[in-house]
Each structure stands twice: as C-alpha cells, then as structure tokens.
Amino acid sequence: MTISKLTQATEHNGNKVVVIKCGGSVIESLAPAFFKSLHELKKQGWQFVFVHGGGPDINKLLALYDVAPEFHNGLRKTSAETMQVVEMVLTGQTNRKLAELLGQYDFNPIGLSGSDGNCLKARFINKKELGFVGEVIEVNKSVINMLLKEKFTPVITPVGVTADGTKLNINADYAAAAVAHALQAECCIFVTDVEGIIIGDSVVSHLTPEDIDAYILEGQIYGGMIPKVESALAAVKRGVKNAMIVSGKGAIYQDAQWKGTTISRKAGYDDELSVSNIYKVGS
C-alpha cells in the first residue's frame, strides 16, 4: 500500500491517524529504523496512537509470587489478585518503558491507562471461566482526540473499566482494534518480529480475509504465523479498514511505500463478526 493511497483515503474523513499495537515482547527490540519511519510519516501529518501488551513483564512478576500463568482460548485467566499484578505491571512498568522509548525519539508520548477517563469502557467476557477479563464495548475517543489535538502521542494500557468501576484485563490486540475502529483510523498496525505474512519465500504485500482463509487451509500460513495473522484479521473483521503486520526490527515505511503485509476487507466480504455484533452492548 502506498502512502499516497493511504493519504487519499484518509483525507476523505480528515483523520490521519494510525493505531500501532506493540506486544510486550517486541518493545525492547524496536529498531531506530522503525522510529525513523514513523518520523517520515509524522512529517506528512500522520499521528499515532500506541496500544501495548505486556505478557513477559506480567509473567516475570507472577513468577516471583509462584503463580503460573493460565490461558483459556488465548486469553489470560485473571483472578482479582492477578488483576492487581496485571494493572501494576502494565501501567507502572510496560507503559513507562514504551513511553520513555517514544520520548527518546521525540514523539511527545503520554501514558494512559484504558481506565483513565473511561477511555476503554468494558464488560466481563465470562467471569466464571476467565475471571477479570473483559472486552471493550465503547471507546471514549474524546480523551484520545484531546491528546492528539495537542500533538501528544497516546500510549494506552489495555486495562478496561466497567460501569461500576471494576478494572478488567483486555487483550491488547482487541483493544487496539477497538481504538482504531472508534477513531476511524486508516490502519491498525501490529508490530511483530516478522516482516509480514510470508507465502513461499516472499512477503505478500496485500491479502484479503478470503485469501488468508485459503492460505491457512492450504497450509501456507502455519505455526507461529497463525496467531499473528488472526490478530490482524480480527481487526479487519471488527470494522478497521486496514490492518498491517510489520516487523519492529527495521523500517516499516520507506521510499513512499509501506513494508509488511496489509490486510483489508474485500468488497462484499461478510462474516459473523460484524461491527454491530461486536460493539452492541449485551450482544
């Protein structure tokens, strides 16, 4: 996808925003070339909103308490006690780590918990099975837009808050998709340790959800690539216009071209994960 096409599409709604999701495992390996790419985009008027995970940091602290991490369908089971650790680590350690790194590269970051200002309003997914794990039902985009208007770069911790003030652990991939959808961001970028989706020996520049389904069935997308693809695919299915899989170990934009794989919905593509189904409270 060229930057000119991205700009034309985004100028239609006047919102030159890209949401970037960084997993906790990739933050420390983000390369100078990655930030140089963002500066090139920033010069063209683009703004960024970061959403981060923090699994490795959480696991390290839980290990000190002899608590083994438990997962159910890819989501961390979170007791009330574990939730305290999750919030403490994500807000006080991982968020600070990423914000300080962005500050070193002059992105004027502001760390923000998803519970601040009801930024990420949430509800329990399945309290019996998962504990204090939630899904985003509404994004208070006014908080984020206020920071963007003042030229800050929001760095959001995926901790949601219920109507009664209960804090919930939110999957960072889904939090990023919800933020991107709410802001009508042109793209949600998932920063990984791979350059994109590799078919054969080459990185594929663009795929539709249908393409991905076919490649998985054919066995050309397999192993550790599947979770990465599913995160980006879920974002598109949740209404985000474009999702990208890129590597944080190098440039993601160079010579007016994005590097990595762009996933976008094919006209007429439909599935059970419609936006109305995902974001309607009580669905």
Backbone hydrogen bonds, N-H to C=O, Kabsch-Sander energy under -0.5 kcal/mol:
donor,donor_aa,acceptor,acceptor_aa,energy
3,I,256,A,-1.4
6,L,2,T,-1.9
7,T,3,I,-2.8
8,Q,4,S,-2.6
9,A,5,K,-2.2
10,T,6,L,-2.1
11,E,7,T,-2.8
12,H,8,Q,-0.6
13,N,10,T,-1.4
14,G,10,T,-0.9
15,N,10,T,-1.2
16,K,14,G,-0.6
17,V,15,N,-1.9
18,V,47,Q,-2.3
19,V,187,C,-2.3
20,I,49,V,-3.0
21,K,19,V,-0.5
21,K,189,I,-3.4
22,C,20,I,-0.6
22,C,51,V,-2.3
23,G,21,K,-0.5
23,G,191,V,-0.8
26,V,23,G,-1.6
27,I,23,G,-1.0
29,S,26,V,-1.2
30,L,27,I,-1.3
31,A,248,G,-2.8
34,F,31,A,-0.9
35,F,31,A,-1.4
36,K,32,P,-2.3
37,S,33,A,-1.9
38,L,34,F,-1.6
39,H,35,F,-2.1
40,E,36,K,-2.0
41,L,37,S,-1.9
42,K,38,L,-2.6
43,K,39,H,-2.1
44,Q,40,E,-0.6
44,Q,41,L,-0.8
45,G,42,K,-1.9
46,W,41,L,-2.0
47,Q,16,K,-2.3
49,V,18,V,-2.0
50,F,154,P,-2.8
51,V,20,I,-2.5
52,H,156,I,-1.8
53,G,22,C,-2.1
58,I,54,G,-2.5
59,N,55,G,-2.8
60,K,56,P,-2.0
61,L,57,D,-1.7
62,L,58,I,-2.6
63,A,59,N,-2.1
64,L,60,K,-1.1
65,Y,61,L,-0.9
65,Y,62,L,-0.8
66,D,63,A,-1.6
67,V,62,L,-2.6
68,A,66,D,-0.6
72,H,75,L,-2.8
75,L,72,H,-1.7
77,K,70,E,-2.8
78,T,130,L,-3.1
79,S,77,K,-0.5
83,M,79,S,-2.6
84,Q,80,A,-1.3
85,V,81,E,-1.4
86,V,82,T,-3.0
87,E,83,M,-2.7
88,M,84,Q,-2.1
89,V,85,V,-2.8
90,L,86,V,-2.8
91,T,87,E,-2.4
92,G,87,E,-0.5
92,G,88,M,-2.0
93,Q,89,V,-2.1
94,T,89,V,-2.3
95,N,90,L,-2.4
97,K,93,Q,-2.4
98,L,94,T,-2.3
99,A,95,N,-2.7
100,E,96,R,-2.8
101,L,97,K,-1.7
102,L,98,L,-2.5
103,G,99,A,-2.2
104,Q,100,E,-1.7
105,Y,101,L,-0.8
105,Y,102,L,-0.6
106,D,103,G,-1.7
107,F,102,L,-1.8
110,I,153,T,-2.3
112,L,155,V,-2.9
114,G,157,T,-1.7
116,D,113,S,-1.6
118,N,115,S,-1.5
119,C,116,D,-1.5
120,L,114,G,-3.7
121,K,119,C,-0.6
121,K,138,E,-2.5
122,A,161,V,-2.4
123,R,135,E,-1.7
125,I,133,V,-2.2
130,L,126,N,-3.3
131,G,126,N,-0.7
131,G,127,K,-1.1
132,F,78,T,-3.9
133,V,131,G,-1.9
134,G,169,N,-2.4
135,E,123,R,-2.1
137,I,121,K,-2.8
138,E,121,K,-1.5
140,N,119,C,-2.3
140,N,138,E,-0.5
141,K,139,V,-2.0
143,V,140,N,-1.2
144,I,140,N,-0.8
145,N,141,K,-3.2
146,M,142,S,-1.9
147,L,143,V,-1.4
148,L,144,I,-2.4
149,K,145,N,-2.6
150,E,146,M,-1.1
151,K,148,L,-1.9
152,F,147,L,-2.7
153,T,108,N,-2.2
155,V,110,I,-2.5
156,I,50,F,-3.4
156,I,154,P,-0.5
157,T,112,L,-2.6
159,V,157,T,-2.4
160,G,158,P,-0.5
160,G,168,L,-2.4
161,V,120,L,-2.1
162,T,166,T,-2.2
165,G,162,T,-1.8
168,L,160,G,-2.4
169,N,132,F,-2.7
170,I,158,P,-2.3
170,I,168,L,-0.5
171,N,134,G,-0.6
175,A,171,N,-2.3
176,A,172,A,-2.5
177,A,173,D,-2.0
178,A,174,Y,-2.3
179,V,175,A,-2.4
180,A,176,A,-2.7
181,H,177,A,-2.4
182,A,178,A,-2.4
183,L,179,V,-2.3
184,Q,180,A,-0.5
184,Q,181,H,-0.8
185,A,180,A,-2.4
186,E,17,V,-1.7
187,C,17,V,-0.7
188,C,242,N,-2.1
189,I,19,V,-3.2
189,I,187,C,-0.5
190,F,244,M,-3.3
191,V,21,K,-2.6
191,V,189,I,-0.7
192,T,190,F,-0.5
192,T,246,V,-2.9
198,I,196,G,-0.6
199,I,197,I,-0.6
199,I,202,S,-2.4
200,G,198,I,-0.5
201,D,199,I,-0.6
202,S,199,I,-1.6
204,V,197,I,-2.8
207,L,262,T,-2.5
212,I,208,T,-2.1
213,D,209,P,-2.4
214,A,210,E,-2.1
215,Y,211,D,-2.6
216,I,212,I,-2.5
217,L,213,D,-2.1
218,E,214,A,-2.1
219,G,215,Y,-0.6
219,G,216,I,-0.9
220,Q,215,Y,-2.2
221,I,215,Y,-1.3
222,Y,220,Q,-0.5
225,M,222,Y,-1.7
226,I,223,G,-1.4
228,K,224,G,-0.7
229,V,225,M,-2.4
230,E,226,I,-2.8
231,S,227,P,-1.7
232,A,228,K,-1.5
233,L,229,V,-2.9
234,A,230,E,-2.5
235,A,231,S,-1.5
236,V,232,A,-1.8
237,K,233,L,-2.4
238,R,234,A,-1.1
239,G,236,V,-1.7
240,V,235,A,-2.1
241,K,185,A,-0.6
243,A,263,I,-2.5
244,M,188,C,-2.2
245,I,261,T,-2.2
246,V,190,F,-2.1
246,V,244,M,-0.5
248,G,192,T,-2.2
250,G,247,S,-0.7
254,Q,257,Q,-2.9
257,Q,254,Q,-1.2
258,W,1,M,-1.7
259,K,252,I,-3.1
261,T,245,I,-2.1
262,T,205,S,-2.7
263,I,243,A,-3.7
264,S,207,L,-1.8
264,S,262,T,-0.5
265,R,241,K,-0.6
269,Y,266,K,-2.8
274,S,272,E,-1.1
278,I,274,S,-2.1
279,Y,275,V,-2.8
280,K,276,S,-1.3
283,S,280,K,-1.9
